[in-house]
């Protein structure tokens, strides 16, 4: 393939990448429940949670989420909101719960506190508060990501006045306790387990302020969004508060605000793979039949060729073979050979049309009808052909 033609073609495919970024937000339903509890009836009020929740709700709406916003929610309002979200989350691409307010750990279980809770005894939590476990369950049925964001680790006045049913058994921890989400659920704490977060003196808490500065940044993978928030919060609080994320997602990159532009630094950071990948050594070559079903089919990309354009067509067959040809302009020579693709990595070996020792390899990602393929020549955005 002509290296210069391909690299210059990336400029043309930037327009396609822009369409992809927008469609990444638009394709698939996104739902969210946002709760900001500040006007507690049995303990002093928190000034920031309603502001935090309103600002986060607006940001999520701009990201394509259908948002339900609850300000100073009672137990019954939180319960009904979570039930409705769970129904909407089934089959949705993403579901998010954001909660700002009081939260606490009792005997290893985490609870989010409604504004009408009294919590005179530790055993009252089951009837007056919402368990974090139930929140995680409500977002777990999505196709791509269930995200729970908790700015709920503040110093908790409920704990100081609560009577323990069994002094030896009942343990009320500071902040929220450690959790182990399963599946495609990610949980972000404003402060890591066992520690407390600051409410802040401005409009937003330090954690939510950092979240708002990062959540709408395009081209940043979701786990990197929260890494950036962590660093900003630690800097703002002089290391007094360390946000923490719990959960183990697959290697599939997930973007809240759209894909990065081709060849950008954020593409490299977000996916933790090099933009330019060396050909795989013979020992690394997978069997010829190893082909990701998501890649099987015909893909195309438009590449400038002088004053015109070439249309490059790449056919990948399920038996591990490929065919390449180009149309228009100064067409690149057709060639064919074997290809392997699995677990985000691919290798190619030409058998006809190019030197028989020609090989290429790198990484790939599938985003609906777009294949983001990185190899020796750079990163290209290939569109699935309708032919």
CORNOR-V638755 format. One record per pair of residues at least 6 apart in sequence whose ideal C-beta (glycine too) atoms are under 7 Angstrom apart, sorted by the first residue. I is the first residue (numbers start at 1). J is the second residue. Records with the same first field share a line. If there is no record, write none. Layout:
I=J / J
This chain:
1=332 / 377
2=332
3=377
5=303 / 304 / 305
6=303 / 377 / 378 / 380
7=377 / 378
8=304
9=301 / 302 / 303 / 304
10=262 / 263 / 378 / 379 / 380
12=302 / 303 / 304
13=262 / 301 / 380 / 381
14=261 / 262
16=381 / 383
17=259 / 261 / 262 / 381
20=259 / 367 / 370 / 381
21=218 / 258 / 259
22=258
23=368
24=255 / 258 / 259 / 367
25=63 / 64 / 257 / 258
26=64
27=368
28=93 / 143 / 144
29=92 / 93
30=64 / 65 / 66 / 92 / 93 / 94
31=65 / 66 / 85 / 88 / 89 / 92 / 95
32=60 / 65 / 67 / 96 / 98
33=68 / 81 / 82 / 85 / 97
34=53 / 56 / 57 / 60 / 67 / 69 / 98
35=53 / 70 / 73 / 78 / 98 / 99 / 101
36=49 / 50 / 52 / 53 / 54 / 71 / 100 / 101
37=49 / 72 / 73 / 100 / 101 / 102 / 113 / 114 / 115
38=45 / 46 / 47 / 48 / 49 / 50 / 72 / 101
39=45 / 72 / 115
40=102 / 115
41=115 / 116
42=117 / 118
43=157 / 158
44=157
46=101 / 154 / 199
47=199
48=199 / 200 / 204 / 205
49=100 / 101
50=71 / 72
51=203 / 204
52=100 / 151 / 204 / 205 / 208
53=69 / 71 / 98 / 100
54=69
55=204 / 212
56=98 / 208 / 211 / 212
57=67 / 69
59=212 / 215 / 216
60=67 / 96
61=67
62=216
63=216 / 256 / 257
65=96
68=81 / 84
70=77 / 78 / 81
72=115
73=81 / 114 / 115
74=114 / 115 / 116
75=114 / 116 / 117 / 128
78=114 / 130
79=130
82=130 / 134 / 135 / 138
85=95 / 97 / 138
86=138
89=95 / 138 / 139 / 141 / 142 / 146
90=141
91=143
92=142 / 143
93=142 / 143 / 144
94=142 / 144 / 145 / 147
95=139 / 142 / 146
96=147 / 149
97=135 / 139 / 148
98=149
99=112 / 150 / 152
100=151 / 152 / 208
101=112 / 113 / 152
102=113 / 152 / 154 / 156 / 158
103=110 / 111 / 112 / 113 / 150 / 152 / 153 / 176
104=111 / 113 / 156 / 158 / 159 / 172
105=172 / 173 / 176 / 177
106=122 / 125 / 170 / 172
107=169 / 170 / 171
108=177
109=131 / 133
110=131 / 132 / 176 / 177 / 179
111=125 / 129 / 130 / 131 / 132
112=129 / 130 / 132 / 135 / 152
113=129 / 158
114=129 / 130
117=128 / 129
118=124 / 128
119=125 / 128 / 158 / 162
120=162 / 163
121=162 / 163 / 165
122=162 / 164 / 165 / 170 / 172
123=165
132=179
135=148
136=148 / 181 / 185 / 187
139=146 / 147 / 148 / 185
140=146 / 183 / 185
142=184
144=184 / 254
145=184 / 186 / 222 / 254
146=184 / 185
147=186
148=185 / 187
149=188 / 211
150=176 / 187 / 188 / 189 / 190
151=190 / 197 / 205 / 207 / 208
152=176
153=175 / 176 / 189 / 190 / 191 / 195 / 196 / 197
154=196 / 197 / 199
155=196
159=172
162=172
164=170
173=194
174=194 / 195 / 196
175=191 / 193 / 194 / 195 / 196
176=189 / 193
177=193
178=193
179=187 / 246
180=246
181=187 / 246 / 247
184=249
185=247
186=245 / 247 / 249
187=246 / 247
188=226 / 243 / 245
189=243 / 244
190=197 / 205 / 207 / 243
191=197 / 241 / 242 / 243
192=242 / 244
193=244
197=205 / 207 / 241
198=205 / 206 / 237 / 241
199=205
200=206
204=212
206=233 / 236 / 237 / 241
207=233 / 243
210=229 / 232 / 233
211=229
213=232
214=225 / 228 / 229
215=225 / 256
216=257
217=257
218=257 / 258
219=258 / 259 / 260 / 261 / 264 / 266 / 267 / 270
220=266 / 270
221=253 / 254 / 255 / 270 / 271
222=254 / 255 / 256
223=249
224=269 / 270
225=256
226=243 / 245
229=243
230=242 / 243
233=241 / 243
234=241 / 242
251=344
253=270 / 271 / 365
259=367
260=266 / 267 / 270
262=379 / 380 / 381
263=275 / 378 / 379
267=275 / 379
268=274 / 275
271=365
273=363 / 374
275=374 / 378 / 379
276=376 / 378
277=361 / 362 / 363 / 374 / 375
279=359 / 360 / 361 / 376
280=347 / 361
285=340 / 347
286=340 / 342 / 347
287=340
288=320 / 338 / 340
289=319 / 320
290=320 / 340 / 342
291=316 / 318 / 320 / 339 / 340 / 341
292=341 / 342
294=366
295=316 / 341 / 364 / 366 / 371
296=316 / 317 / 318
297=316 / 384
298=313 / 315 / 385 / 387
299=314 / 371 / 382 / 383 / 384 / 385
300=311 / 312 / 313 / 382 / 383 / 385
301=312 / 380 / 381 / 382 / 383
302=309 / 311
303=309 / 310 / 312
305=329 / 330
306=329 / 330
308=328 / 329
309=328 / 329
310=326 / 327 / 328 / 329 / 330 / 331 / 332
311=326 / 327 / 328
312=326 / 332
313=325 / 326 / 327 / 385
314=322 / 324 / 382
315=322 / 323
316=322 / 339
320=338 / 339 / 340
321=336 / 338 / 339
322=336 / 337 / 339 / 348
323=336
324=334 / 335 / 336
325=334
326=332
333=353
334=353
335=350 / 352 / 353 / 354
336=351 / 352 / 353
337=348 / 349 / 350 / 351 / 352
338=349 / 351
339=346 / 348
340=346 / 347
341=364
344=363 / 364 / 365
345=363
346=361 / 362 / 364
347=359 / 361
348=359 / 360 / 361
349=359
350=356 / 358
360=375 / 376
361=375
362=374 / 375
363=374
364=371 / 372 / 373
365=372
369=383 / 384
370=381 / 383
371=382
372=379 / 381
373=380 / 382
